[in-house]
Amino acid sequence: ASISGSVPPATLFSFPSFQLRSTMAVSMKVMKAKRVAASSSKLVKNMLNKNMKVKTVKGKTGKSEKPVKTDKKQVKTKMVKGKVGKIAKAAKSSKKLDEKQIQVQRKAELQAMKLAELEPLHLSKGLATASVKELAAKAKSEFSSKQVAELKEACGSKGLLVSGTKDDLVKRLVEASQEELRGNMVVDLVAFEAREREAARAKEAKVREVLAKMKKEKSNMSAQELKAALLQKGLKTGGSKTEMVERLIARAREEGEVDRTVAFLAREAKREELLSMNKDALIELCTKSGVDPIAKEVMVDRLLLKL
């Protein structure tokens, strides 16, 4: 009161303490306003993320854009399906790639072998029509019967030297034919082994199919029927129904029942394939396989049927 009485009102606001208090009050109000704004912005952002997902869709011109609502469950389902599809596709391509890698590696191994090493392997697969010695003698005879001009032309077409005597030309051509034979053996062996692997994979798939069918049939049996079957095989009858089924299937595999079933199914499939062929195709196949298409016993049986 004494200060107010002695100091004019116009000079009250010039004191440093009053100015400091005023500045602090303004600063606090600004900070509070910023906190409120930040909190509101975060709340709005959370609400938007919870209720809708905004994605940009470009028009045909690539300029226009518009927000589109996307259901999170649908997006998640599509992502899962997409990943499963990619995994399945990758697994399938991986199998194909593995087979290709096997063939490439095997080809390199065979190419490193000499002709004398390839011949017994080629013969063991039933791919050879004659021995290397016989083929070499035949090639030498054919080249020796040609004129020098023909031999030079043949050497030139194979990228060989065309100089020298006739014997030199014949020798070069025979050696080249041996190298071609070696290359053909490699190709034949790689293709044959690839077919063997494919046949093995097909058999494994058929075995799984037979086992699945067998398991289903035995699973439909009662516990008493399973025990009777186990006793007949001299197996233990204890355990759960699943254990009894597995025991019977294991014994079926040991006794070769599964392999016999697979062989029977393969034979029947081949039979249907042959029956679908016409007569001329069957005769040609018999000729290639060295099978007599008109067996004497068959003719006798058919003649007897006419009596």
C-alpha positions as CSV (number, residue, x, y, z in Angstrom):
1,A,0.0,0.0,0.0
2,S,2.9,2.3,0.8
3,I,4.4,1.5,-2.6
4,S,1.2,2.0,-4.4
5,G,0.7,5.3,-2.6
6,S,4.2,6.5,-3.4
7,V,4.7,5.2,-7.0
8,P,2.5,6.3,-9.9
9,P,0.4,3.5,-11.5
10,A,2.1,3.9,-14.8
11,T,5.5,2.8,-13.3
12,L,4.2,-0.4,-11.6
13,F,4.6,-2.5,-14.8
14,S,8.2,-1.4,-15.2
15,F,9.5,-3.5,-12.3
16,P,11.7,-6.4,-13.3
17,S,9.9,-8.9,-10.9
18,F,6.5,-8.2,-12.5
19,Q,7.8,-8.6,-16.0
20,L,9.4,-12.0,-15.1
21,R,6.1,-13.2,-13.6
22,S,4.2,-12.2,-16.7
23,T,6.7,-13.9,-19.1
24,M,6.6,-17.2,-17.1
25,A,2.8,-17.1,-17.2
26,V,2.7,-16.7,-20.9
27,S,5.3,-19.5,-21.4
28,M,3.3,-21.9,-19.3
29,K,0.1,-21.2,-21.3
30,V,2.0,-21.9,-24.6
31,M,3.4,-25.2,-23.3
32,K,0.0,-26.3,-22.1
33,A,-1.5,-25.5,-25.4
34,K,1.2,-27.5,-27.3
35,R,0.6,-30.5,-25.0
36,V,-3.1,-30.4,-25.6
37,A,-2.6,-30.2,-29.4
38,A,-0.1,-33.1,-29.4
39,S,-2.5,-35.3,-27.3
40,S,-5.4,-34.5,-29.6
41,S,-3.3,-35.3,-32.7
42,K,-2.2,-38.7,-31.2
43,L,-5.8,-39.6,-30.3
44,V,-7.1,-38.8,-33.8
45,K,-4.2,-40.9,-35.3
46,N,-5.0,-43.9,-33.1
47,M,-8.7,-43.7,-34.0
48,L,-7.9,-43.6,-37.7
49,N,-5.6,-46.6,-37.5
50,K,-8.2,-48.6,-35.6
51,N,-11.2,-48.0,-37.8
52,M,-9.7,-47.7,-41.2
53,K,-6.6,-48.1,-43.2
54,V,-5.8,-45.6,-45.9
55,K,-4.0,-46.6,-49.0
56,T,-3.2,-44.6,-52.1
57,V,-4.7,-45.8,-55.3
58,K,-3.3,-44.3,-58.4
59,G,-5.5,-43.8,-61.4
60,K,-4.7,-44.8,-65.0
61,T,-2.9,-41.5,-65.5
62,G,-0.8,-42.0,-62.4
63,K,-1.7,-38.5,-61.1
64,S,-5.0,-38.8,-59.3
65,E,-5.1,-40.3,-55.8
66,K,-7.9,-41.2,-53.4
67,P,-8.2,-42.9,-50.0
68,V,-9.7,-46.3,-49.9
69,K,-10.9,-48.2,-46.8
70,T,-9.3,-51.6,-46.2
71,D,-10.4,-54.2,-43.8
72,K,-7.5,-55.4,-41.7
73,K,-8.8,-59.0,-41.5
74,Q,-9.0,-59.2,-45.3
75,V,-5.5,-57.7,-45.7
76,K,-4.1,-60.2,-43.2
77,T,-5.9,-63.2,-44.9
78,K,-4.5,-62.1,-48.3
79,M,-1.0,-61.7,-46.9
80,V,-1.2,-65.2,-45.4
81,K,-2.5,-66.8,-48.6
82,G,0.1,-64.9,-50.6
83,K,2.9,-66.2,-48.4
84,V,1.6,-69.8,-48.6
85,G,1.3,-69.6,-52.4
86,K,4.8,-68.3,-52.7
87,I,6.2,-71.1,-50.4
88,A,4.4,-73.8,-52.4
89,K,5.6,-72.3,-55.7
90,A,9.1,-72.0,-54.3
91,A,9.0,-75.7,-53.1
92,K,7.9,-76.8,-56.5
93,S,10.5,-74.9,-58.4
94,S,13.1,-76.1,-55.9
95,K,12.3,-79.7,-56.8
96,K,12.7,-79.0,-60.4
97,L,15.9,-77.0,-59.8
98,D,17.3,-79.9,-57.7
99,E,16.7,-82.4,-60.6
100,K,18.3,-80.0,-63.0
101,Q,21.3,-79.6,-60.7
102,I,21.6,-83.4,-60.4
103,Q,21.6,-83.8,-64.1
104,V,24.2,-81.0,-64.6
105,Q,26.5,-82.5,-61.9
106,R,26.1,-86.0,-63.3
107,K,26.8,-84.9,-66.8
108,A,30.0,-83.3,-65.6
109,E,31.1,-86.5,-63.9
110,L,30.4,-88.6,-66.9
111,Q,32.2,-86.2,-69.3
112,A,35.3,-86.6,-67.2
113,M,35.3,-90.3,-67.8
114,K,37.0,-92.1,-70.7
115,L,35.3,-94.0,-73.4
116,A,36.5,-97.3,-71.9
117,E,35.0,-96.3,-68.5
118,L,31.7,-95.3,-70.0
119,E,31.2,-98.4,-72.1
120,P,30.5,-100.9,-69.3
121,L,28.1,-98.4,-67.6
122,H,26.3,-97.9,-70.9
123,L,26.0,-101.6,-71.5
124,S,24.7,-102.2,-67.9
125,K,21.8,-99.9,-68.6
126,G,20.9,-101.7,-71.8
127,L,21.6,-98.6,-73.9
128,A,24.3,-100.0,-76.2
129,T,23.5,-101.7,-79.5
130,A,27.1,-102.8,-80.1
131,S,30.5,-102.6,-78.5
132,V,32.8,-99.7,-78.9
133,K,35.3,-102.0,-80.7
134,E,32.6,-103.1,-83.2
135,L,31.5,-99.5,-83.8
136,A,35.1,-98.3,-84.3
137,A,35.7,-101.1,-86.9
138,K,32.6,-100.2,-88.7
139,A,33.5,-96.5,-88.8
140,K,37.0,-97.3,-90.1
141,S,35.6,-99.5,-92.8
142,E,33.1,-96.8,-94.0
143,F,35.8,-94.1,-94.0
144,S,38.3,-96.3,-95.8
145,S,35.9,-96.9,-98.6
146,K,35.7,-93.1,-99.4
147,Q,37.9,-91.1,-101.7
148,V,40.5,-88.7,-100.4
149,A,38.4,-85.7,-101.5
150,E,35.4,-87.0,-99.6
151,L,37.6,-87.6,-96.5
152,K,39.0,-84.1,-96.6
153,E,35.5,-82.6,-97.0
154,A,34.3,-84.7,-94.0
155,C,37.3,-83.6,-91.9
156,G,36.7,-79.9,-92.8
157,S,33.0,-80.2,-91.8
158,K,34.2,-81.5,-88.4
159,G,36.9,-78.8,-87.9
160,L,39.7,-81.3,-88.4
161,L,43.0,-81.0,-90.3
162,V,42.6,-81.8,-94.0
163,S,46.2,-82.4,-94.7
164,G,48.1,-85.7,-94.7
165,T,47.6,-89.1,-96.3
166,K,44.4,-91.1,-96.6
167,D,45.3,-93.1,-93.5
168,D,45.8,-89.9,-91.6
169,L,42.4,-88.6,-92.6
170,V,40.7,-91.9,-91.8
171,K,42.4,-92.0,-88.4
172,R,41.2,-88.5,-87.6
173,L,37.7,-89.2,-88.6
174,V,37.6,-92.5,-86.6
175,E,38.9,-90.7,-83.5
176,A,36.3,-87.9,-84.0
177,S,33.5,-90.6,-84.3
178,Q,34.8,-92.1,-81.0
179,E,34.5,-88.7,-79.3
180,E,31.0,-88.3,-80.7
181,L,30.1,-91.8,-79.4
182,R,31.4,-90.8,-76.0
183,G,29.3,-87.6,-76.0
184,N,26.2,-89.7,-77.0
185,M,26.8,-92.1,-74.2
186,V,26.9,-89.3,-71.7
187,V,23.6,-87.9,-73.0
188,D,22.0,-91.3,-73.0
189,L,23.1,-92.1,-69.4
190,V,22.0,-88.7,-68.0
191,A,18.6,-89.1,-69.6
192,F,18.3,-92.8,-68.5
193,E,19.2,-92.0,-64.9
194,A,16.7,-89.1,-64.9
195,R,14.0,-91.5,-66.0
196,E,15.0,-93.9,-63.2
197,R,14.7,-91.1,-60.6
198,E,11.3,-90.1,-61.9
199,A,10.1,-93.7,-61.8
200,A,11.4,-94.0,-58.2
201,R,9.5,-90.8,-57.2
202,A,6.3,-92.1,-58.9
203,K,6.7,-95.4,-57.0
204,E,7.2,-93.6,-53.7
205,A,4.0,-91.6,-54.3
206,K,2.1,-94.9,-55.2
207,V,3.4,-96.5,-52.0
208,R,2.1,-93.6,-49.9
209,E,-1.2,-93.9,-51.6
210,V,-1.4,-97.6,-50.9
211,L,-0.4,-97.1,-47.3
212,A,-3.0,-94.4,-46.8
213,K,-5.7,-96.6,-48.2
214,M,-4.6,-99.6,-46.1
215,K,-4.5,-97.4,-43.0
216,K,-8.0,-96.2,-43.7
217,E,-9.4,-99.7,-44.2
218,K,-7.8,-101.0,-41.0
219,S,-8.9,-98.0,-39.0
220,N,-12.5,-98.8,-39.9
221,M,-12.0,-102.3,-38.3
222,S,-13.2,-102.9,-34.7
223,A,-10.8,-103.5,-31.9
224,Q,-11.7,-107.2,-31.8
225,E,-11.1,-107.5,-35.6
226,L,-7.7,-105.8,-35.2
227,K,-6.7,-108.1,-32.4
228,A,-7.7,-111.2,-34.4
229,A,-5.6,-109.9,-37.4
230,L,-2.7,-109.3,-35.0
231,L,-3.0,-112.8,-33.6
232,Q,-3.0,-114.2,-37.1
233,K,0.2,-112.4,-37.8
234,G,1.8,-113.5,-34.5
235,L,1.9,-109.9,-33.3
236,K,1.1,-108.3,-29.9
237,T,-2.5,-107.3,-29.4
238,G,-2.0,-104.7,-26.7
239,G,-2.1,-100.9,-27.0
240,S,-4.5,-98.4,-28.5
241,K,-6.4,-98.9,-31.8
242,T,-3.9,-96.6,-33.6
243,E,-1.0,-98.6,-32.3
244,M,-2.6,-101.9,-33.5
245,V,-3.2,-100.4,-37.0
246,E,0.4,-99.2,-37.2
247,R,1.6,-102.7,-36.2
248,L,-0.4,-104.4,-38.9
249,I,0.8,-101.9,-41.6
250,A,4.4,-102.3,-40.5
251,R,4.1,-106.1,-40.9
252,A,2.4,-105.7,-44.3
253,R,5.5,-103.7,-45.4
254,E,7.9,-106.3,-44.0
255,E,6.1,-109.1,-45.8
256,G,6.1,-107.2,-49.1
257,E,2.3,-106.8,-49.3
258,V,2.7,-103.1,-50.1
259,D,5.2,-103.7,-52.9
260,R,3.0,-106.4,-54.4
261,T,0.0,-104.1,-54.4
262,V,2.0,-101.3,-56.0
263,A,3.3,-103.7,-58.7
264,F,-0.2,-105.0,-59.4
265,L,-1.5,-101.4,-59.8
266,A,1.4,-100.5,-62.1
267,R,0.7,-103.7,-64.2
268,E,-3.0,-102.9,-64.5
269,A,-2.2,-99.3,-65.5
270,K,0.2,-100.6,-68.2
271,R,-2.4,-103.1,-69.3
272,E,-5.0,-100.3,-69.8
273,E,-2.4,-98.3,-71.7
274,L,-1.6,-101.2,-74.1
275,L,-5.3,-102.0,-74.7
276,S,-5.9,-98.4,-75.7
277,M,-3.2,-98.7,-78.5
278,N,-4.1,-99.9,-82.0
279,K,-2.9,-103.1,-83.6
280,D,-0.1,-101.6,-85.7
281,A,1.3,-99.7,-82.8
282,L,1.3,-102.9,-80.7
283,I,3.1,-104.9,-83.4
284,E,5.7,-102.1,-83.7
285,L,6.2,-102.1,-79.9
286,C,6.5,-105.9,-79.9
287,T,9.2,-105.7,-82.7
288,K,11.2,-103.1,-80.7
289,S,10.9,-105.2,-77.5
290,G,11.9,-108.4,-79.3
291,V,8.5,-110.0,-78.5
292,D,6.8,-112.3,-80.9
293,P,3.4,-110.7,-81.6
294,I,1.9,-114.0,-82.9
295,A,2.8,-116.6,-80.3
296,K,2.2,-120.2,-81.3
297,E,0.4,-121.0,-78.0
298,V,-2.0,-118.1,-78.6
299,M,-2.8,-119.3,-82.1
300,V,-3.5,-122.8,-80.9
301,D,-5.8,-121.6,-78.1
302,R,-7.8,-119.5,-80.6
303,L,-8.1,-122.3,-83.1
304,L,-9.3,-124.6,-80.4
305,L,-12.0,-122.1,-79.5
306,K,-13.4,-122.4,-83.0
307,L,-13.9,-126.2,-82.7
